[in-house]
Amino acid sequence: MEYLKHSWRHAADAADFRQDVYMRVLEAAKTKRPDPVKPFVFAIARNLLIDRFRRERIIPIDGVPDLAEIDVASDAPLPDRAVIARDELRHLQAALDRLPPRCREAVVLRQVEGLSRREIALRMGISELTVKAHLEEGAKLLINILHGQLPEAGL
């Protein structure tokens, strides 16, 4: 009880915490008796305190009249990350531009537009096996180009 009273800001809640600790110890003891008991009980008490603290920090969405007043970090990337991402996109576009035209078309349809092999085959007027070959060749070439190795013969 002293641990609970000392660790929580409202000493009056200590009795409730004690009951919660007892319940969790009882549930755990149904499957296996904890050994040693004292560290187990204190670990449960600590975890309960942490859980209660986390729950109290949650602000209900209907409790805030104006969401614009909440000081929340923006989801927008930081300027340095935006520059890095644009640079990576330019590098990827340059690598895609170096692929053979049909291979590039298959890779873009699959990776950018998210089409299945069957849909790509229908759109390009080729068989699914040919689409598979284009995708495999495109992946190999992109890996070679992006990692600074010379592309294989055929470019």
Backbone hydrogen bonds, N-H to C=O, Kabsch-Sander energy under -0.5 kcal/mol:
donor,donor_aa,acceptor,acceptor_aa,energy
5,K,1,M,-2.9
6,H,2,E,-2.6
7,S,3,Y,-2.2
8,W,4,L,-1.6
11,A,9,R,-0.6
13,D,10,H,-1.8
14,A,11,A,-1.5
15,A,12,A,-0.5
17,F,13,D,-2.3
18,R,14,A,-2.7
19,Q,15,A,-2.0
20,D,16,D,-2.1
21,V,17,F,-2.8
22,Y,18,R,-2.6
23,M,19,Q,-2.3
24,R,20,D,-2.2
25,V,21,V,-2.6
26,L,22,Y,-2.6
27,E,23,M,-2.4
28,A,24,R,-2.3
29,A,25,V,-2.5
30,K,26,L,-1.0
31,T,27,E,-0.6
31,T,28,A,-0.9
32,K,28,A,-2.0
40,F,36,P,-0.8
41,V,37,V,-2.6
42,F,38,K,-2.3
43,A,39,P,-2.2
44,I,40,F,-2.2
45,A,41,V,-2.4
46,R,42,F,-2.6
47,N,43,A,-2.5
48,L,44,I,-2.5
49,L,45,A,-2.3
50,I,46,R,-2.4
51,D,47,N,-2.6
52,R,48,L,-2.6
53,F,49,L,-2.4
54,R,50,I,-2.4
55,R,51,D,-2.5
56,E,52,R,-2.1
57,R,53,F,-1.1
57,R,54,R,-0.5
58,I,54,R,-0.6
58,I,55,R,-0.8
63,G,60,P,-1.3
64,V,61,I,-0.9
69,E,66,D,-1.7
70,I,67,L,-1.0
72,V,70,I,-1.4
82,A,78,L,-2.2
83,V,79,P,-2.2
84,I,80,D,-2.2
85,A,81,R,-2.7
86,R,82,A,-2.4
87,D,83,V,-2.2
88,E,84,I,-2.5
89,L,85,A,-2.4
90,R,86,R,-2.4
91,H,87,D,-2.3
92,L,88,E,-2.6
93,Q,89,L,-2.8
94,A,90,R,-2.3
95,A,91,H,-2.0
96,L,92,L,-2.7
97,D,93,Q,-2.3
98,R,94,A,-0.8
98,R,95,A,-0.7
99,L,96,L,-1.4
104,R,100,P,-3.1
105,E,101,P,-2.5
106,A,102,R,-2.1
107,V,103,C,-2.4
108,V,104,R,-2.7
109,L,105,E,-2.5
110,R,106,A,-2.0
111,Q,107,V,-3.3
112,V,107,V,-0.5
112,V,108,V,-1.9
113,E,108,V,-2.0
115,L,109,L,-2.6
120,I,116,S,-2.4
121,A,117,R,-2.8
122,L,118,R,-2.2
123,R,119,E,-2.3
124,M,120,I,-2.9
125,G,121,A,-1.5
126,I,121,A,-1.7
131,V,127,S,-2.0
132,K,128,E,-2.6
133,A,129,L,-2.2
134,H,130,T,-2.7
135,L,131,V,-2.7
136,E,132,K,-2.4
137,E,133,A,-2.7
138,G,134,H,-2.8
139,A,135,L,-2.4
140,K,136,E,-2.3
141,L,137,E,-2.7
142,L,138,G,-2.7
143,I,139,A,-2.3
144,N,140,K,-2.2
145,I,141,L,-2.9
146,L,142,L,-3.2
147,H,143,I,-1.7
148,G,145,I,-1.5
149,Q,144,N,-2.1
155,L,152,E,-0.6
